[in-house]
Amino acid sequence: MAAATEQQLIAQARQGSHEAYRLLVERHIREAYDLAVGFVRDHDDAEDVVQDAFVRAYNSLPGFRGDSRFGTWLYRIVVNLSLNRVKQEKTRAERELPMFSASALVGRNDGRYDDADVRGHIERALHELPTLQRAVVILRHMEGLSTREVSRILRCSEGTVKTHLFRGLEKMREKLEFLKEEGV
C-alpha cells in the first residue's frame, strides 16, 4: 500500500483491511505515545494508554465522521484515556501514600543543575498545573499542534485554549524562576 492517503486508509480500514489500519497506527503511534507519556509520566502506562486508544479508535472507526483529521480524533481519545489514568493514579496515591512536605519533593538545590535536573524541574512544574492548563501546554508546545487542533481535541473554544495556555505558561515561569536566577 504505497503512499495511500489517510482518507483511503480509513476507508479501507472501515472495510476490514487490517493492513490499512496498521499503516494508520504506524503514522500516528509516535505522536500518540509522546502525548500519553506527557500526561501519565510512565512509559508502561503510556504504552497501555496508546494501545487502548488504538483499540478504541479501531472499534469506533465506523462512527468517525471525518470532521477533523484522524490524528486529531485519535489524540482526543489518547488525552481522555490519559486523563482518566492520571485521575485513577492520583486517587490511588492519595489512598496509599502518606503526605510529604514540599521540601521533601523538591530535590537537591545546590545551584548546579545538569540537563536532566532542568528537565526534571520543568516536568514537575508542568505536572503541578491544573489538568486543562497542562493539557493545553503539552498539546500546543510539546506536540506542536495549532490552537485550532488543540481546541478540537479538548472540545473547547480557541479563546479558552489561549487563556489556559497563557495561565499555564505564566505559572510555569513563576515555578521555574529560580533556574533563571541561578543562571541555568
Order of alpha helices (4+ residues) and beta strands (2+ residues): alpha-alpha-alpha-alpha-alpha-alpha-alpha-alpha-alpha-alpha
